Amino acid sequence: MTETSGQERLTLLSQIEADINSGAISLGEAIRRIRTELYGMTQTQYAAYTKVSDKTLREIEKGHTDARLSNLSKLLAPGDFKISARFVPRKIT
């Protein structure tokens, strides 16, 4: 596991957040960066750590699946990110 100082961690997480918000990276890419840059883990290690299957993690990082919200939540949580869905009422005309 990679050891980062508190400031390095905050800087990295701020950059990932900015990249997600700007659309520069996908959620899968954000998860990969959390896994590699923040924790220095392999996919197998991170999958076990987050209790998600290796196959699911691989597919999410590659962008080859429409991931369940519960899996995205588990994979983003070690980076202190939260994800949610909200209902947006449609306008009937």
Residue, then its C-alpha position, 0 to 999 in steps of 0.5 A: m500500500t502506498e503511503t501518502s501524507g495528509q496534504e498529498r492525499l487531499t491534493l490527489l483527491s481534489q484533483i480527482e474530484a475536479d477531473i470527474n466534475s469537468g468530465a475529464i475522467s470517468l468514474g471508472e478512471a477515478i476508481r483506478r486512480i484511487r486504487t493505484e495512486l492513493y492506495g498502490m493496490t492491484q485490482t485483486q487487492y482493491a477488489a478484496y478490500t472493497k468487497v467487490s469481485d475482481k471481474t466487476l472492478r476490471e469491467i468498471e475501470k475499463g468502462h465496459t459495464d453499467a455498474r450498480l450504484s452499490n458497487l460504485s459506492k463501495l469502490l469510491a468510498p476509500g477515496d471519501f467519495k459518495i455517489s447517489a442517484r436522485f429522481v428528477p420529475r419529468k414535465i408532462t405537457 
